[in-house]
Amino acid sequence: MSNSKKIILSGLLLALLIVLSRFVSIKTQILVISLAFLPIMISAIILGPKYSCLIAGLGDLIGALLFPFGEYFVGFTITAIFSGLIYGLFLYNKKDGEFFTGKALIIRLILSSFLVVIGINLFIKSFMIHLLYGKAFIAVFTPRVIAELINLPIHVAVLYFINPFLVKYYHQFLTDND
């Protein structure tokens, strides 16, 4: 894929991330339910870890500055970058134009989603909220457990069912076989 196509796709995914995270989501002070993970995972699959980190970090930063929800806290931007890194390392196939499929895809989706949803979203973001708002960690952590346990299979299932379309449209529109 050419650099210009990577930049254009990155911009589109960044815009989609901001829209999904800021306008098409359910937000409370300690819990956010949205499909904002999707552009990050798609960028990880197609573009790799560098781009998924950049898109996740910029998405959080731009979204927080232009459409704030509460105070800006750099810890959330850092956790977003680490989410992009984890997805990128697990889901990007370094062979040009190849995608993980079948059991390899399922295993990588489960592992990456588990690390992001449980490790980052549940534990680290709960700790960040605890630091930011001064609430007891257990008071922040407890309501997030059920939501994140529901999010885990949703992340895996949504991307597993979208993957065939990604493969098809990648080869149809994004490769340099013009």
N, CA, C and O of each residue as an XYZ file, in Angstrom:
712
protein
N       0.840     -1.167      0.000
C       0.000      0.000      0.000
C       0.890      1.236      0.000
O       1.883      1.292      0.726
N       0.539      2.211     -0.802
C       1.344      3.424     -0.889
C       1.186      4.269      0.375
O       0.209      4.132      1.110
N       2.159      5.137      0.610
C       2.112      6.010      1.776
C       0.907      6.933      1.747
O       0.305      7.205      2.785
N       0.553      7.417      0.563
C      -0.597      8.318      0.481
C      -1.887      7.589      0.866
O      -2.750      8.174      1.520
N      -2.029      6.337      0.474
C      -3.212      5.567      0.861
C      -3.209      5.295      2.366
O      -4.266      5.297      2.998
N      -2.033      5.061      2.940
C      -1.945      4.846      4.388
C      -2.363      6.102      5.146
O      -3.071      6.016      6.149
N      -1.932      7.254      4.676
C      -2.272      8.516      5.341
C      -3.765      8.800      5.219
O      -4.401      9.213      6.188
N      -4.321      8.581      4.040
C      -5.755      8.800      3.830
C      -6.572      7.859      4.706
O      -7.518      8.287      5.367
N      -6.207      6.571      4.712
C      -6.918      5.602      5.540
C      -6.776      5.948      7.026
O      -7.734      5.815      7.788
N      -5.593      6.388      7.434
C      -5.376      6.789      8.826
C      -6.280      7.952      9.203
O      -6.876      7.956     10.279
N      -6.383      8.936      8.322
C      -7.256     10.078      8.576
C      -8.718      9.676      8.698
O      -9.435     10.161      9.572
N      -9.151      8.785      7.814
C     -10.537      8.311      7.872
C     -10.804      7.537      9.163
O     -11.836      7.728      9.805
N      -9.869      6.666      9.537
C     -10.041      5.890     10.766
C      -9.971      6.781     12.000
O     -10.677      6.541     12.980
N      -9.127      7.803     11.961
C      -9.043      8.756     13.065
C     -10.360      9.515     13.213
O     -10.861      9.680     14.325
N     -10.914      9.972     12.109
C     -12.199     10.672     12.158
C     -13.303      9.743     12.665
O     -14.137     10.151     13.473
N     -13.308      8.511     12.197
C     -14.302      7.538     12.662
C     -14.150      7.273     14.160
O     -15.143      7.155     14.878
N     -12.912      7.180     14.623
C     -12.653      6.969     16.046
C     -13.208      8.124     16.888
O     -13.836      7.898     17.922
N     -12.979      9.331     16.449
C     -13.468     10.495     17.200
C     -14.994     10.521     17.224
O     -15.597     10.792     18.262
N     -15.612     10.241     16.089
C     -17.081     10.225     16.030
C     -17.640      9.122     16.936
O     -18.565      9.364     17.712
N     -17.078      7.911     16.837
C     -17.590      6.799     17.645
C     -17.356      7.012     19.139
O     -18.200      6.647     19.957
N     -16.222      7.596     19.495
C     -15.920      7.755     20.921
C     -16.616      8.955     21.546
O     -16.936      8.927     22.735
N     -16.854      9.999     20.780
C     -17.408     11.228     21.360
C     -18.891     11.428     21.106
O     -19.563     12.088     21.899
N     -19.422     10.874     20.019
C     -20.816     11.145     19.681
C     -21.708      9.908     19.692
O     -22.906     10.021     19.948
N     -21.158      8.750     19.424
C     -21.946      7.524     19.360
C     -21.491      6.606     20.492
O     -20.967      5.518     20.258
N     -21.701      7.065     21.709
C     -21.287      6.279     22.867
C     -22.137      6.647     24.071
O     -22.781      7.696     24.113
N     -22.119      5.760     25.036
C     -22.807      5.992     26.298
C     -21.728      6.272     27.327
O     -20.823      5.459     27.517
N     -21.817      7.428     28.001
C     -20.755      7.844     28.915
C     -21.311      8.137     30.300
O     -22.347      8.781     30.459
N     -20.587      7.642     31.289
C     -20.779      8.082     32.668
C     -19.398      8.500     33.151
O     -18.423      8.420     32.404
N     -19.317      8.939     34.384
C     -18.026      9.404     34.881
C     -16.998      8.279     34.980
O     -15.798      8.522     34.851
N     -17.462      7.051     35.207
C     -16.508      5.953     35.367
C     -16.627      4.877     34.298
O     -15.861      3.914     34.310
N     -17.575      5.021     33.370
C     -17.792      3.965     32.387
C     -18.154      4.557     31.037
O     -18.967      5.478     30.954
N     -17.550      4.027     29.977
C     -17.865      4.436     28.613
C     -18.130      3.171     27.802
O     -17.330      2.235     27.808
N     -19.267      3.156     27.102
C     -19.603      2.033     26.234
C     -19.684      2.579     24.813
O     -20.499      3.453     24.518
N     -18.820      2.049     23.926
C     -18.824      2.527     22.546
C     -18.165      1.497     21.634
O     -17.639      0.477     22.078
N     -18.216      1.803     20.361
C     -17.543      0.979     19.346
C     -16.226      1.621     18.919
O     -15.738      1.350     17.821
N     -15.650      2.457     19.759
C     -14.424      3.171     19.424
C     -13.235      2.230     19.246
O     -12.230      2.617     18.651
N     -13.332      1.018     19.745
C     -12.247      0.056     19.563
C     -12.104     -0.358     18.103
O     -11.022     -0.762     17.676
N     -13.175     -0.261     17.344
C     -13.177     -0.773     15.974
C     -12.166     -0.081     15.056
O     -11.396     -0.786     14.404
N     -12.119      1.258     14.963
C     -11.110      1.878     14.090
C      -9.677      1.565     14.525
O      -8.784      1.458     13.685
N      -9.458      1.420     15.822
C      -8.114      1.090     16.304
C      -7.735     -0.316     15.871
O      -6.613     -0.550     15.422
N      -8.664     -1.250     16.004
C      -8.385     -2.634     15.600
C      -8.212     -2.735     14.077
O      -7.347     -3.469     13.599
N      -9.021     -2.012     13.331
C      -8.905     -2.038     11.869
C      -7.556     -1.466     11.443
O      -6.893     -2.019     10.565
N      -7.153     -0.359     12.064
C      -5.846      0.212     11.721
C      -4.724     -0.731     12.111
O      -3.707     -0.807     11.421
N      -4.898     -1.453     13.213
C      -3.881     -2.423     13.627
C      -3.745     -3.545     12.607
O      -2.634     -3.967     12.286
N      -4.856     -4.021     12.107
C      -4.835     -5.124     11.135
C      -4.244     -4.682      9.805
O      -3.405     -5.379      9.233
N      -4.674     -3.536      9.315
C      -4.268     -3.111      7.976
C      -2.935     -2.365      7.974
O      -2.104     -2.581      7.092
N      -2.728     -1.487      8.962
C      -1.577     -0.582      8.914
C      -0.453     -0.940      9.876
O       0.688     -0.533      9.658
N      -0.743     -1.687     10.927
C       0.297     -2.094     11.860
C       0.339     -1.278     13.133
O      -0.451     -0.354     13.320
N       1.280     -1.631     14.018
C       1.326     -1.018     15.346
C       1.646      0.476     15.367
O       1.099      1.206     16.194
N       2.518      0.945     14.476
C       2.856      2.377     14.488
C       1.621      3.228     14.220
O       1.361      4.204     14.924
N       0.873      2.852     13.207
C      -0.305      3.627     12.845
C      -1.416      3.465     13.876
O      -2.108      4.433     14.191
N      -1.597      2.262     14.406
C      -2.667      2.077     15.393
C      -2.366      2.844     16.680
O      -3.282      3.365     17.317
N      -1.090      2.918     17.069
C      -0.709      3.749     18.237
C      -1.003      5.217     17.953
O      -1.576      5.919     18.786
N      -0.611      5.666     16.786
C      -0.808      7.059     16.410
C      -2.297      7.412     16.350
O      -2.710      8.451     16.865
N      -3.086      6.567     15.735
C      -4.517      6.821     15.612
C      -5.185      6.804     16.987
O      -6.011      7.667     17.282
N      -4.838      5.837     17.822
C      -5.440      5.755     19.160
C      -5.058      6.968     20.007
O      -5.909      7.555     20.674
N      -3.788      7.338     19.980
C      -3.333      8.484     20.768
C      -3.921      9.794     20.285
O      -4.425     10.584     21.083
N      -3.859     10.028     18.976
C      -4.428     11.261     18.422
C      -5.939     11.310     18.593
O      -6.505     12.376     18.839
N      -6.591     10.160     18.464
C      -8.041     10.113     18.655
C      -8.435     10.546     20.053
O      -9.392     11.300     20.231
N      -7.694     10.066     21.048
C      -7.985     10.465     22.425
C      -7.662     11.941     22.637
O      -8.458     12.672     23.227
N      -6.514     12.376     22.167
C      -6.088     13.757     22.364
C      -7.012     14.751     21.661
O      -7.486     15.704     22.280
N      -7.266     14.532     20.386
C      -8.132     15.449     19.627
C      -9.550     15.420     20.169
O     -10.185     16.463     20.321
N     -10.047     14.220     20.462
C     -11.390     14.108     21.016
C     -11.517     14.834     22.342
O     -12.517     15.509     22.587
N     -10.514     14.704     23.200
C     -10.558     15.356     24.513
C     -10.435     16.871     24.395
O     -11.036     17.597     25.187
N      -9.678     17.355     23.436
C      -9.502     18.799     23.288
C     -10.685     19.465     22.587
O     -11.103     20.557     22.972
N     -11.220     18.808     21.563
C     -12.318     19.412     20.803
C     -13.691     19.115     21.400
O     -14.577     19.970     21.375
N     -13.868     17.925     21.928
C     -15.161     17.495     22.463
C     -14.952     16.882     23.845
O     -15.091     15.670     24.012
N     -14.620     17.703     24.830
C     -14.236     17.151     26.133
C     -15.391     16.498     26.875
O     -16.550     16.896     26.760
N     -15.028     15.495     27.628
C     -15.941     14.846     28.561
C     -15.162     14.743     29.866
O     -14.380     13.812     30.058
N     -15.373     15.685     30.745
C     -14.574     15.727     31.967
C     -13.231     16.380     31.689
O     -13.034     17.017     30.654
N     -12.321     16.214     32.620
C     -10.999     16.806     32.498
C     -10.126     15.993     31.544
O     -10.305     14.786     31.385
N      -9.166     16.694     30.907
C      -8.182     15.961     30.117
C      -7.136     15.405     31.077
O      -6.672     16.097     31.984
N      -6.778     14.155     30.861
C      -5.771     13.501     31.686
C      -4.871     12.708     30.754
O      -5.342     11.833     30.028
N      -3.586     13.007     30.772
C      -2.636     12.388     29.857
C      -2.586     10.865     30.037
O      -2.223     10.145     29.106
N      -2.942     10.380     31.204
C      -2.952      8.938     31.443
C      -3.877      8.193     30.501
O      -3.577      7.069     30.099
N      -5.014      8.812     30.140
C      -5.937      8.162     29.210
C      -5.354      8.111     27.796
O      -5.572      7.144     27.067
N      -4.620      9.144     27.415
C      -3.970      9.138     26.101
C      -2.895      8.063     26.048
O      -2.757      7.366     25.042
N      -2.140      7.929     27.120
C      -1.099      6.890     27.176
C      -1.718      5.500     27.118
O      -1.205      4.623     26.422
N      -2.811      5.288     27.839
C      -3.456      3.966     27.784
C      -4.033      3.699     26.394
O      -4.024      2.558     25.932
N      -4.534      4.738     25.724
C      -5.032      4.568     24.354
C      -3.895      4.141     23.428
O      -4.072      3.262     22.585
N      -2.735      4.762     23.586
C      -1.572      4.407     22.766
C      -1.171      2.954     23.015
O      -0.876      2.221     22.070
N      -1.159      2.538     24.273
C      -0.820      1.140     24.586
C      -1.858      0.169     24.028
O      -1.510     -0.942     23.628
N      -3.118      0.572     23.997
C      -4.146     -0.274     23.381
C      -3.846     -0.466     21.891
O      -3.901     -1.581     21.373
N      -3.529      0.633     21.219
C      -3.169      0.550     19.801
C      -1.941     -0.312     19.587
O      -1.873     -1.069     18.618
N      -0.970     -0.206     20.483
C       0.244     -1.018     20.379
C      -0.066     -2.503     20.534
O       0.412     -3.322     19.750
N      -0.851     -2.848     21.529
C      -1.198     -4.262     21.749
C      -1.943     -4.816     20.551
O      -1.598     -5.886     20.050
N      -2.963     -4.105     20.081
C      -3.701     -4.579     18.904
C      -2.773     -4.694     17.698
O      -2.842     -5.674     16.956
N      -1.920     -3.718     17.500
C      -1.009     -3.745     16.358
C      -0.035     -4.906     16.405
O       0.205     -5.559     15.390
N       0.528     -5.169     17.575
C       1.492     -6.272     17.707
C       0.839     -7.629     17.514
O       1.462     -8.543     16.973
N      -0.399     -7.774     17.945
C      -1.067     -9.066     17.850
C      -1.769     -9.287     16.510
O      -1.808    -10.417     16.023
N      -2.321     -8.240     15.905
C      -3.207     -8.428     14.754
C      -2.574     -8.132     13.403
O      -3.119     -8.528     12.373
N      -1.451     -7.456     13.382
C      -0.825     -7.097     12.107
C       0.040     -8.248     11.602
O       0.920     -8.738     12.310
N      -0.219     -8.664     10.384
C       0.589     -9.694      9.739
C       1.593     -8.984      8.845
O       1.213     -8.278      7.910
N       2.856     -9.171      9.131
C       3.901     -8.419      8.447
C       4.038     -8.762      6.967
O       4.641     -8.000      6.211
N       3.492     -9.889      6.548
C       3.525    -10.227      5.123
C       2.595     -9.272      4.394
O       1.430     -9.130      4.764
N       3.100     -8.629      3.376
C       2.346     -7.616      2.656
C       1.059     -8.187      2.075
O       1.088     -9.138      1.294
N      -0.062     -7.602      2.459
C      -1.350     -7.994      1.912
C      -1.953     -9.237      2.536
O      -3.013     -9.687      2.100
N      -1.314     -9.800      3.535
C      -1.831    -10.991      4.188
C      -2.538    -10.619      5.484
O      -2.162     -9.662      6.161
N      -3.550    -11.377      5.811
C      -4.280    -11.179      7.053
C      -4.343    -12.501      7.791
O      -4.335    -13.569      7.179
N      -4.406    -12.419      9.109
C      -4.610    -13.642      9.877
C      -6.049    -14.095      9.676
O      -6.966    -13.275      9.623
N      -6.239    -15.404      9.565
C      -7.575    -15.964      9.409
C      -7.700    -17.208     10.279
O      -6.712    -17.701     10.822
N      -8.904    -17.700     10.404
C      -9.151    -18.952     11.100
C      -8.726    -18.927     12.555
O      -8.952    -17.953     13.272
N      -8.097    -20.036     12.981
C      -7.694    -20.181     14.383
C      -6.659    -19.136     14.795
O      -6.700    -18.631     15.917
N      -5.744    -18.814     13.904
C      -4.723    -17.810     14.224
C      -5.377    -16.466     14.542
O      -4.978    -15.782     15.485
N      -6.378    -16.096     13.752
C      -7.086    -14.833     13.993
C      -7.828    -14.875     15.318
O      -7.752    -13.927     16.099
N      -8.545    -15.961     15.581
C      -9.322    -16.061     16.817
C      -8.410    -15.979     18.037
O      -8.705    -15.253     18.987
N      -7.304    -16.722     18.015
C      -6.368    -16.703     19.145
C      -5.799    -15.304     19.350
O      -5.725    -14.822     20.481
N      -5.397    -14.650     18.259
C      -4.832    -13.308     18.366
C      -5.882    -12.290     18.808
O      -5.571    -11.373     19.568
N      -7.109    -12.441     18.343
C      -8.181    -11.546     18.779
C      -8.469    -11.711     20.268
O      -8.621    -10.725     20.989
N      -8.541    -12.954     20.723
C      -8.829    -13.209     22.137
C      -7.703    -12.660     23.016
O      -7.961    -11.975     24.006
N      -6.465    -12.960     22.654
C      -5.336    -12.495     23.467
C      -5.240    -10.971     23.499
O      -5.097    -10.377     24.567
N      -5.319    -10.343     22.335
C      -5.197     -8.882     22.298
C      -6.374     -8.211     22.993
O      -6.191     -7.245     23.734
N      -7.575     -8.715     22.758
C      -8.746     -8.131     23.402
C      -8.703     -8.327     24.908
O      -9.087     -7.434     25.663
N      -8.240     -9.487     25.350
C      -8.123     -9.735     26.790
C      -7.146     -8.745     27.425
O      -7.440     -8.150     28.462
N      -5.989     -8.577     26.800
C      -5.001     -7.647     27.344
C      -5.523     -6.210     27.378
O      -5.315     -5.491     28.356
N      -6.196     -5.800     26.318
C      -6.701     -4.427     26.258
C      -7.908     -4.243     27.177
O      -7.932     -3.320     27.991
N      -8.904     -5.113     27.051
C     -10.146     -4.929     27.804
C      -9.933     -5.146     29.299
O     -10.365     -4.330     30.114
N      -9.274     -6.231     29.658
C      -9.097     -6.524     31.085
C      -7.884     -5.774     31.641
O      -7.992     -5.094     32.662
N      -6.750     -5.892     30.987
C      -5.533     -5.271     31.507
C      -5.570     -3.759     31.489
O      -5.307     -3.118     32.506
N      -5.895     -3.184     30.342
C      -5.844     -1.722     30.220
C      -7.167     -1.071     30.630
O      -7.192     -0.226     31.525
N      -8.275     -1.466     29.971
C      -9.546     -0.793     30.242
C     -10.049     -1.010     31.663
O     -10.564     -0.086     32.293
N      -9.900     -2.226     32.165
C     -10.433     -2.494     33.492
C      -9.481     -2.041     34.593
O      -9.857     -1.232     35.441
N      -8.265     -2.548     34.589
C      -7.362     -2.261     35.692
C      -6.703     -0.883     35.588
O      -6.801     -0.073     36.510
N      -6.041     -0.626     34.475
C      -5.272      0.622     34.387
C      -6.178      1.844     34.298
O      -5.930      2.839     34.980
N      -7.226      1.793     33.472
C      -8.130      2.953     33.388
C      -8.888      3.165     34.693
O      -9.160      4.304     35.071
N      -9.228      2.092     35.379
C      -9.863      2.253     36.699
C      -8.922      2.969     37.650
O      -9.344      3.833     38.418
N      -7.658      2.613     37.601
C      -6.674      3.284     38.448
C      -6.524      4.753     38.048
O      -6.396      5.621     38.911
N      -6.540      5.031     36.739
C      -6.450      6.419     36.272
C      -7.651      7.238     36.754
O      -7.495      8.387     37.166
N      -8.845      6.648     36.703
C     -10.044      7.334     37.181
C      -9.935      7.575     38.688
O     -10.302      8.637     39.191
N      -9.426      6.575     39.388
C      -9.202      6.713     40.837
C      -8.258      7.888     41.109
O      -8.522      8.694     42.002
N      -7.170      7.992     40.357
C      -6.230      9.103     40.536
C      -6.869     10.445     40.196
O      -6.694     11.427     40.917
N      -7.607     10.475     39.097
C      -8.170     11.728     38.605
C      -9.270     12.278     39.506
O      -9.284     13.470     39.813
N     -10.185     11.420     39.929
C     -11.350     11.884     40.682
C     -11.252     11.637     42.186
O     -12.097     12.117     42.941
N     -10.244     10.903     42.631
C     -10.061     10.669     44.053
C     -11.056      9.707     44.677
O     -11.169      9.633     45.900
N     -11.775      8.972     43.843
C     -12.719      7.986     44.364
C     -11.957      6.731     44.761
O     -10.871      6.465     44.246
N     -12.523      5.973     45.665
C     -11.890      4.725     46.078
C     -11.779      3.789     44.872
O     -12.711      3.668     44.078
N     -10.638      3.139     44.751
C     -10.394      2.269     43.596
C     -11.482      1.215     43.464
O     -11.960      0.966     42.357
N     -11.880      0.595     44.553
C     -12.893     -0.469     44.482
C     -14.237      0.086     44.019
O     -15.003     -0.620     43.364
N     -14.530      1.343     44.351
C     -15.777      1.978     43.906
C     -15.762      2.251     42.413
O     -16.808      2.250     41.764
N     -14.591      2.483     41.878
C     -14.444      2.705     40.441
C     -14.385      1.376     39.706
O     -14.992      1.214     38.647
N     -13.658      0.439     40.268
C     -13.376     -0.836     39.626
C     -14.626     -1.718     39.510
O     -14.878     -2.297     38.453
N     -15.400     -1.822     40.578
C     -16.514     -2.769     40.642
C     -17.541     -2.595     39.518
O     -17.860     -3.583     38.857
N     -18.072     -1.402     39.267
C     -19.064     -1.300     38.189
C     -18.473     -1.533     36.792
O     -19.199     -1.865     35.855
N     -17.191     -1.363     36.664
C     -16.549     -1.542     35.359
C     -16.321     -3.021     35.027
O     -16.168     -3.371     33.857
N     -16.298     -3.885     36.038
C     -16.011     -5.305     35.809
C     -17.034     -5.923     34.866
O     -16.661     -6.560     33.881
N     -18.308     -5.742     35.154
C     -19.359     -6.358     34.340
C     -19.329     -5.797     32.921
O     -19.418     -6.553     31.954
N     -19.204     -4.491     32.794
C     -19.178     -3.866     31.467
C     -17.999     -4.376     30.641
O     -18.161     -4.671     29.457
N     -16.828     -4.482     31.244
C     -15.654     -4.928     30.488
C     -15.729     -6.424     30.170
O     -15.250     -6.854     29.121
N     -16.322     -7.215     31.060
C     -16.504     -8.640     30.757
C     -17.498     -8.838     29.619
O     -17.408     -9.817     28.878
N     -18.433     -7.926     29.479
C     -19.356     -7.964     28.335
C     -18.632     -7.485     27.082
O     -18.845     -8.025     25.996
N     -17.776     -6.473     27.226
C     -17.046     -5.930     26.078
C     -16.078     -6.932     25.452
O     -15.869     -6.918     24.239
N     -15.495     -7.787     26.261
C     -14.477     -8.724     25.762
C     -14.993     -9.583     24.606
O     -14.382     -9.560     23.538
N     -16.085    -10.338     24.762
C     -16.546    -11.130     23.610
C     -17.068    -10.276     22.463
O     -17.033    -10.697     21.306
N     -17.554     -9.074     22.781
C     -18.037     -8.189     21.721
C     -16.874     -7.762     20.830
O     -17.003     -7.770     19.606
N     -15.746     -7.392     21.422
C     -14.566     -7.003     20.636
C     -14.139     -8.135     19.716
O     -13.868     -7.914     18.536
N     -14.081     -9.342     20.254
C     -13.637    -10.496     19.473
C     -14.633    -10.798     18.362
O     -14.241    -10.967     17.207
N     -15.917    -10.868     18.699
C     -16.940    -11.248     17.721
C     -17.073    -10.224     16.603
O     -17.134    -10.595     15.430
N     -17.117     -8.946     16.947
C     -17.295     -7.913     15.928
C     -16.150     -7.948     14.926
O     -16.378     -7.930     13.716
N     -14.940     -7.998     15.418
C     -13.817     -7.988     14.487
C     -13.691     -9.301     13.717
O     -13.277     -9.296     12.558
N     -14.033    -10.404     14.332
C     -13.975    -11.686     13.623
C     -14.934    -11.675     12.429
O     -14.597    -12.173     11.354
N     -16.134    -11.106     12.620
C     -17.103    -11.077     11.526
C     -16.808     -9.984     10.507
O     -17.252    -10.085      9.363
N     -16.085     -8.959     10.881
C     -15.718     -7.889      9.954
C     -14.483     -8.263      9.125
O     -14.306     -7.755      8.017
N     -13.646     -9.131      9.643
C     -12.373     -9.465      8.994
C     -12.511     -9.892      7.527
O     -11.721     -9.430      6.704
N     -13.477    -10.753      7.156
C     -13.584    -11.096      5.721
C     -13.834     -9.884      4.822
O     -13.345     -9.833      3.694
N     -14.595     -8.912      5.324
C     -14.842     -7.702      4.545
C     -13.576     -6.851      4.443
O     -13.309     -6.244      3.406
N     -12.802     -6.811      5.526
C     -11.530     -6.086      5.488
C     -10.607     -6.672      4.429
O      -9.992     -5.942      3.651
N     -10.518     -7.995      4.410
C      -9.663     -8.672      3.432
C     -10.125     -8.341      2.017
O      -9.316     -7.988      1.160
N     -11.424     -8.457      1.780
C     -11.972     -8.209      0.446
C     -11.708     -6.774     -0.011
O     -11.212     -6.548     -1.115
N     -12.046     -5.801      0.854
C     -11.904     -4.404      0.455
C     -10.457     -3.933      0.449
O     -10.104     -3.010     -0.285
N      -9.631     -4.555      1.253
C      -8.202     -4.230      1.207
C      -7.647     -4.573     -0.168
O      -6.981     -3.754     -0.801
N      -7.923     -5.774     -0.621
C      -7.396     -6.195     -1.927
C      -8.071     -5.446     -3.076
O      -7.458     -5.234     -4.122
N      -9.320     -5.048     -2.886
C     -10.046     -4.367     -3.948
C      -9.647     -2.890     -4.064
O      -9.493     -2.384     -5.175
N      -9.477     -2.195     -2.938
C      -9.297     -0.752     -2.978
C      -7.933     -0.244     -2.509
O      -7.478      0.803     -2.970
N      -7.288     -0.954     -1.616
C      -6.116     -0.383     -0.971
C      -4.778     -0.865     -1.487
O      -3.755     -0.235     -1.218
N      -4.758     -1.946     -2.207
C      -3.484     -2.397     -2.735
C      -3.088     -1.542     -3.929
O      -3.918     -0.867     -4.539
N      -1.808     -1.587     -4.245
C      -1.282     -0.753     -5.340
C      -1.290     -1.485     -6.673
O      -0.366     -1.347     -7.475
N      -2.327     -2.256     -6.900
C      -2.452     -2.987     -8.171
C      -3.249     -2.190     -9.186
O      -3.826     -2.764    -10.110
N      -3.287     -0.870     -9.026
C      -4.099     -0.013     -9.915
C      -3.521     -0.009    -11.306
O      -4.058      0.650    -12.196
